[in-house]
Amino acid sequence: MKKSNVRSLQVDRLLLDKVIEKIRDELGLSFADKAADVERALINYFNEYRIDALHTKIEGLLQEDLSRNFDLLDHLTISETYFFRNHKLFAVLEKEILPAIIRRKAHSQQPLAIWSAGCSSGEEAYSVAMLIDQLQKNHPKPIPARILATDINQHILIKAREGLYSNWSFRNMPVKYMKEYFTPQNGRYFQIAPHIKKMVHFEQHNLKKGPFPVNENWKNFDIIICRNVLIYFDRETMLNTLQRFHDLLDEDGYFISGPAEIPSLHFKKFKGQLINSVILYRKHIPPVIKEEHVKTARKPQKAALKVIHPHFEHKAKTKEKIKTDAAPAPEEANNNFEELTLIKNLADLGNLEEARKLTQNYLLRNNLDSHAHYLLGTIYLEMGKTAEAEKSFQKALYLKPDHIMAHFHLANLYTFNGRIKDSRMHFTNVLNLIRSFDPQQEIPGSEGMSAFQFKQMVEKILKTSRLAS
Ligand SMILES: C[S@@+](CC[C@H](N)C(=O)[O-])C[C@H]1O[C@@H](n2cnc3c(N)ncnc32)[C@H](O)[C@@H]1O
């Protein structure tokens, strides 16, 4: 009875808008077009079923510092995380980034400095700690590592410091790490090894307000990871936060964000570097990468082609098949493939204007190529030109109605523009198309997400945002 009353409460719109503004000002979270989510959060948080009493309590809330109200934060933020989330990223960290930093620091013995910003219950920071431990455990002179992990929500940090996890946190965990670094507890939980726990320092920190650096001990980071956090911020907070990260990153450092989290921003100070299909952001791209890029531009290599764009991959397979069948090679298709791969490389390395021009030029000759329209859409998206991006994705879908990522990007664009019905339709199309995939199969163009992970993400967006029906 009480529950149904609570659900039918309608918070005064002006009051709700004040709360939304306060959340943006104090936490950086954007609920501008998600008033229903905030309303639901307030109703659940106060557990109040009389509207007058609820309004009085909300008035009281307007006088509080929201960043210290951890119970309310539990209702407003999404704390979803797990170990080794995005296996491609962690493979790049293990095989390329961390060994390079360790080699560079071998002489000075300067500690490795890493920051997991918006760390939630700690799985991301501990995953990095395990990688560093693996890389250095037999080393005669290991470099000390200092991993800072921060989150606004003190509640979630209590869990992180405890280091006790249930099965759900291990859904992407390599078995060898599970065996080496965790001890089962009560049959249902797993305790992280004390030496890994010691490598990570957890601290409460609000990315909206700072202070930056978190304290004087924490600056010049070799790696800053901020994944699945910036997407919830309003544009101004995103840009300010990126500027802070830029200031605090070592000249040779790496900034890591989630797929599609920052492309549409106009933050040009970070340069994108593509390593094994993972985009990392840097203050400068070292010259050696540029040389590699020039090499790729002349003659794209198989490995590079494979990671660029799965729709291109399909053509690469065609090429292989034709070779074994001893049939004549479709020169035009291969040339197109190489041309689009080069353009995609340019875009990934941050050369967006050049990439745009080349794609448009390509489309003058190949106007029915859905891949090229899609590529142009992603380039426009990265340039922040959403109207043009929308048109390109629509063309890609006209030519290839089952293009999952084109549906996905359109759905996001429509959410952003408040076109809820259209957005929901495209997200639904994504879910329907994913059904034909094996759960572990990678979704083309998703930067390594499996069909299962992609489905979960879309379902979550549909459930947690104002798209919820
Ligand atoms: C979805 S989790 C991301 C966890 C992890 N980075 C990952 O990708 O798996 C988002 C986290 O951001 C935190 N967060 C939200 N607003 C924040 C802010 N203003 N400052 C710091 N952390 C914030 C939330 O408390 C939540 O734990």
The ligand as a Tripos MOL2 file, in Angstrom:
@<TRIPOS>MOLECULE
LIG
   27    29     1     0     0
SMALL
NO_CHARGES

@<TRIPOS>ATOM
      1 C1         30.0720    3.4010  -13.0390 C.3       1 LIG1
      2 S1         31.2200    3.7510  -11.7810 S.3       1 LIG1
      3 C2         32.7430    3.5640  -12.6440 C.3       1 LIG1
      4 C3         33.6900    2.6090  -11.9500 C.3       1 LIG1
      5 C4         34.9480    2.2910  -12.7230 C.3       1 LIG1
      6 N1         35.6540    3.4860  -13.0880 N.3       1 LIG1
      7 C5         34.6610    1.4380  -13.9380 C.2       1 LIG1
      8 O1         34.7020    1.9420  -15.0600 O.co2     1 LIG1
      9 O2         34.3840    0.2670  -13.7890 O.co2     1 LIG1
     10 C6         31.0270    5.5280  -11.6140 C.3       1 LIG1
     11 C7         31.5720    6.0800  -10.3020 C.3       1 LIG1
     12 O3         31.7480    7.4960  -10.4230 O.3       1 LIG1
     13 C8         31.5260    8.0600   -9.1600 C.3       1 LIG1
     14 N2         31.2580    9.5010   -9.2700 N.ar      1 LIG1
     15 C9         30.1260   10.1030   -9.7050 C.ar      1 LIG1
     16 N3         30.2530   11.4300   -9.6080 N.ar      1 LIG1
     17 C10        31.4840   11.6840   -9.1310 C.ar      1 LIG1
     18 C11        32.1920   12.8800   -8.8120 C.ar      1 LIG1
     19 N4         31.6520   14.0900   -8.9600 N.pl3     1 LIG1
     20 N5         33.4410   12.7600   -8.3150 N.ar      1 LIG1
     21 C12        34.0030   11.5400   -8.1380 C.ar      1 LIG1
     22 N6         33.3870   10.3850   -8.4060 N.ar      1 LIG1
     23 C13        32.1350   10.4590   -8.9040 C.ar      1 LIG1
     24 C14        30.3400    7.2610   -8.6250 C.3       1 LIG1
     25 O4         30.2470    7.3340   -7.2160 O.3       1 LIG1
     26 C15        30.6380    5.8490   -9.1380 C.3       1 LIG1
     27 O5         31.2380    5.0630   -8.1640 O.3       1 LIG1
@<TRIPOS>BOND
     1     1     2 1
     2     2     3 1
     3     2    10 1
     4     3     4 1
     5     4     5 1
     6     5     6 1
     7     5     7 1
     8     7     8 2
     9     7     9 1
    10    10    11 1
    11    11    12 1
    12    11    26 1
    13    12    13 1
    14    13    14 1
    15    13    24 1
    16    14    15 ar
    17    14    23 ar
    18    15    16 ar
    19    16    17 ar
    20    17    18 ar
    21    17    23 ar
    22    18    19 1
    23    18    20 ar
    24    20    21 ar
    25    21    22 ar
    26    22    23 ar
    27    24    25 1
    28    24    26 1
    29    26    27 1
@<TRIPOS>SUBSTRUCTURE
     1 LIG1         1 GROUP 0 **** ****
